Amino acid sequence: MYSKHYANDRKIREAVIREIGEGDIYQKFTVYNQKRQEPEIHILTTNGIIEIRNYFNRKVVTKLIARPGQIKKYYPDGNAPRNIIDIAIQHQKLGLNYV
């Protein structure tokens, strides 16, 4: 289930993500969204996609074709998965993070 924002405003991004392939879930994180003042679930996939879900109703708020820095922020110890970082670097070189 998607939020209205994602369903209506992110059709092109969703099409690109489907073409890339979402990948498998690598790790989930609970992140507090300061702007919305509520927790979210961030799901990092093996293809460098970050799916952000509302913590309470589990609706997809958005999906990101992640930049390396976005992935690294989940790993303050510096142990971000190198293989996923490399995929994100390729996506960034292709400009997919702007879709």
C-alpha positions in Angstrom: 0.0 0.0 0.0 1.4 3.4 -1.0 0.8 6.9 0.4 -1.2 9.2 -1.9 2.0 11.3 -2.5 4.0 8.3 -3.7 1.2 6.8 -5.8 0.4 10.1 -7.5 3.8 11.9 -7.7 6.4 9.2 -8.1 5.3 7.1 -11.0 8.4 7.7 -13.1 10.7 6.8 -10.1 8.7 3.7 -9.5 9.0 2.7 -13.1 12.8 3.2 -13.0 13.0 1.2 -9.7 11.1 -1.7 -11.4 13.5 -1.6 -14.3 16.5 -1.7 -12.0 14.9 -4.2 -9.7 14.2 -3.5 -6.1 16.5 -6.3 -4.8 16.1 -8.2 -1.6 15.8 -6.7 1.8 19.3 -6.2 3.3 18.5 -4.4 6.5 15.7 -2.4 8.2 16.1 0.7 10.3 13.7 2.6 12.5 14.4 6.3 12.0 12.8 9.3 13.7 11.6 11.8 11.1 12.2 15.2 12.8 10.1 17.1 10.2 7.0 14.9 10.7 7.7 14.2 14.3 7.2 10.5 14.0 9.2 7.3 13.4 9.6 5.7 10.0 10.9 2.3 8.8 13.7 2.6 6.3 14.4 -0.6 4.3 17.7 -0.9 2.5 17.7 -3.4 -0.4 20.6 -5.2 -2.1 20.1 -3.0 -5.2 20.6 0.2 -3.4 17.0 1.2 -3.0 15.7 2.7 0.2 12.0 2.2 0.9 10.6 4.5 3.5 7.4 3.4 5.3 5.2 5.0 7.9 5.9 3.3 11.2 2.3 3.0 12.2 0.3 2.1 9.1 3.2 0.6 7.1 2.3 2.5 3.9 5.1 3.3 1.6 5.9 7.0 1.9 8.6 7.0 -0.8 11.4 5.0 -2.3 14.8 6.4 -3.1 17.4 5.3 -5.5 20.1 5.9 -2.9 23.3 7.8 -3.2 26.3 6.3 -1.3 26.0 9.0 1.4 22.4 8.1 2.1 23.4 4.5 2.8 26.4 5.4 4.9 24.3 7.5 7.3 22.7 4.2 8.5 26.2 2.9 9.5 27.8 5.5 11.7 30.5 2.8 12.6 31.7 3.0 9.0 30.6 -0.6 8.2 28.2 0.1 5.3 28.0 -2.8 2.9 30.6 -2.2 0.2 28.7 -4.1 -2.5 25.6 -1.9 -2.0 27.6 1.3 -1.9 29.2 0.3 -5.2 25.7 -0.2 -6.8 24.7 3.3 -5.4 27.8 4.8 -7.0 26.8 3.4 -10.4 23.2 4.6 -9.9 24.6 8.1 -9.1 26.9 8.1 -12.1 23.8 7.4 -14.3 21.9 10.2 -12.5 19.2 7.8 -11.3 19.1 9.5 -7.9 17.5 12.5 -9.6 14.5 10.6 -10.9 
